[in-house]
């Protein structure tokens, strides 16, 4: 299975740190956010990677190169006219990802989730990892019941930023910027999105304060 690391976000809430450094190259415990994902994927044998980028993205390509230093092969999907949002970014990279299901992970999360747990061929169009709602997102994203996700329900959880997608999820899409969530909700209404709950360590690193918090956690673990 191939994997895509989403790295094209501007990181507005991270300013001024992201004025000169792309968010995925900010450091956690001595490693950049994106390096941690590359290492985690390589450890479970996922070695064909695609990385999209926009803001200061050439720094990401310079830092990681072709991936051989990490035991992986990296191909890049530049978004030269500006970030395409999550849906548009994945759609733009589909020629690099191929016709089989692929894993996608947000670069700006920290987790000890084991990627090998994910299904390589989900029954439906997508399979998402869900986590407890953090303080900054108490309403959650989707409801998980009986292994299937729905847009609303009694047990709302937060999407972790880790998922497996079939290319068919993007059928009918055209190029340009568009979000992923409407595609997922449409597939959920058709019973085509499975999910799993993960109760382990997970952080959404969206602000300097959250970056500091996860660094304290990682330092304590080292």
C-alpha positions in Angstrom: 0.0 0.0 0.0 1.2 3.5 -0.8 0.8 6.4 1.6 0.4 10.1 1.2 1.5 12.6 3.8 -0.5 15.9 3.6 2.0 18.7 4.0 0.5 21.6 2.0 -1.2 23.6 4.7 -0.2 27.2 5.3 -0.1 26.8 9.1 -1.7 30.2 9.8 -2.3 29.4 13.5 1.3 28.5 13.9 2.6 32.0 12.9 5.2 33.4 13.3 6.9 30.0 13.4 5.6 29.2 9.9 6.5 32.5 8.3 9.9 31.1 7.4 9.5 27.3 8.0 6.8 25.1 6.6 4.7 23.6 9.4 5.7 19.9 8.6 9.4 20.9 9.3 8.7 22.1 12.9 10.3 19.9 15.4 9.0 17.4 18.0 11.7 16.0 20.3 14.5 16.7 17.8 12.8 15.4 14.7 10.6 17.2 12.3 6.9 16.3 12.3 7.1 14.9 8.8 10.2 12.9 9.5 8.4 11.1 12.3 5.7 10.0 9.9 8.2 8.8 7.3 10.0 6.7 10.0 6.7 5.3 11.3 5.5 4.3 7.8 8.9 2.8 6.9 8.9 0.7 10.1 5.7 -1.1 9.0 6.9 -1.6 5.5 5.1 1.2 3.8 7.9 2.6 1.6 6.2 4.2 -1.4 5.3 7.7 -0.3 3.7 10.8 -1.9 4.0 14.2 -0.2 2.1 17.3 -1.4 3.3 20.7 -0.6 2.6 24.4 -1.2 3.8 27.1 1.3 7.6 27.0 1.4 7.3 23.4 0.1 10.7 23.4 -1.6 12.2 23.2 2.0 10.3 19.9 2.5 11.7 18.5 -0.7 15.2 19.6 0.2 15.0 18.2 3.7 13.7 14.7 2.7 15.1 14.3 -0.8 14.1 11.1 -2.6 13.6 9.4 0.7 16.4 6.8 0.3 18.1 8.0 3.5 15.0 6.9 5.3 14.6 3.6 3.4 11.6 4.9 1.4 10.8 6.3 -2.0 9.3 9.7 -2.0 7.5 11.4 -4.9 6.2 14.9 -4.6 2.9 16.5 -5.6 3.6 20.3 -5.7 0.6 22.6 -5.5 2.2 25.5 -7.4 -0.9 27.8 -7.6 -1.7 27.5 -3.9 -2.9 24.8 -1.5 -5.7 22.7 -2.9 -7.3 21.8 0.5 -7.4 18.2 1.5 -9.7 16.8 -1.1 -8.1 18.7 -4.0 -4.7 17.8 -2.8 -5.4 14.1 -2.8 -7.2 14.3 -6.1 -4.2 16.1 -7.6 -1.9 13.3 -6.4 -4.0 10.4 -7.6 -1.8 9.7 -10.7 1.1 9.1 -8.3 -1.0 7.0 -5.9 -2.3 4.5 -8.4 -5.5 2.4 -8.6 -5.3 0.6 -5.3 -6.4 1.9 -1.9 -3.9 4.2 -0.2 -3.2 5.5 3.3 -3.3 9.3 4.0 -2.0 10.9 7.1 -1.9 14.6 8.1 1.6 15.8 8.7 0.6 17.9 11.6 -0.5 15.2 14.1 1.6 13.2 16.6 0.4 9.7 17.5 1.6 6.3 18.5 -1.0 4.7 16.3 0.3 1.5 14.6 -0.3 2.0 10.9 -0.2 -1.8 10.3 -3.6 -2.0 12.0 -5.2 -0.4 9.0 -7.1 -2.4 6.4 -5.2 -2.5 3.1 -8.5 -3.0 1.2 -11.5 -1.4 3.1 -14.9 -2.9 2.4 -16.2 0.5 1.4 -14.7 3.7 -0.1 -12.9 4.8 3.0 -11.8 3.7 6.5 -11.0 6.4 9.1 -9.3 6.3 12.5 -11.4 8.2 15.1 -10.2 9.6 18.4 -11.6 11.2 21.5 -12.7 14.9 21.0 -9.9 17.2 22.1 -10.7 20.3 24.1 -10.4 22.6 21.1 -12.9 20.4 19.1 -15.5 19.2 21.6 -18.3 18.6 19.0 -16.3 16.0 17.1 -16.6 15.2 13.3 -18.5 11.9 12.7 -20.4 9.3 14.6 -19.1 5.7 14.9 -21.5 2.8 15.4 -21.1 -0.8 14.5 -17.9 -0.2 12.6 -19.5 2.3 10.3 -19.3 6.1 10.3 -22.2 8.6 9.8 -22.2 12.4 9.7 -24.3 12.7 12.9 -25.2 10.4 15.8 -25.0 10.0 19.5 -21.3 9.0 19.7 -19.5 11.9 17.9 -15.7 11.4 17.7 -12.9 13.4 16.0 -11.3 12.3 12.8 -7.6 11.7 13.5 -6.3 12.7 10.1 -5.4 9.0 9.4 -7.4 7.1 6.8 -7.4 4.6 3.9 -9.2 5.7 0.7 -10.1 4.0 -2.5 -9.5 6.2 -5.6 -13.2 5.7 -6.4 -14.1 8.1 -3.5 -13.0 10.9 -5.9 -15.1 9.8 -8.9 -16.7 12.8 -10.6 -14.3 15.3 -9.0 -12.4 17.8 -11.1 -9.2 19.7 -10.4 -8.9 22.6 -8.1 -9.3 23.3 -4.4 -12.0 21.4 -2.5 -12.4 19.9 1.0 -12.5 16.2 1.7 -15.4 16.2 4.3 -18.3 16.5 1.8 -17.0 13.5 -0.1 -16.8 11.5 3.1 -20.3 12.5 4.2 -21.8 11.5 0.9 -20.0 8.1 1.1 -21.2 7.7 4.7 -24.8 8.3 3.7 -24.3 5.4 1.3 -22.8 3.2 4.1 -19.5 3.2 2.4 -17.2 4.5 5.2 -15.9 2.2 8.0 -14.1 3.4 11.0 -12.2 2.4 14.1 -11.7 4.0 17.5 -8.2 4.7 18.8 -7.8 5.6 22.4 -4.0 5.9 22.5 -1.8 9.0 22.2 -2.8 11.5 19.6 -2.3 15.2 19.3 -3.4 17.7 16.7 -0.5 20.2 16.5 -2.3 23.2 15.3 -0.9 26.0 17.4 2.5 26.9 19.1 0.9 26.0 22.5 0.0 22.5 21.3 3.4 22.1 19.8 5.0 22.9 23.2 2.6 20.5 24.9 3.5 17.6 22.6 7.2 18.3 23.0 6.8 18.1 26.7 5.1 14.7 26.3 7.8 13.4 23.9 10.6 14.6 26.1 9.1 12.7 29.1 8.9 9.6 27.0 12.5 9.7 25.8 
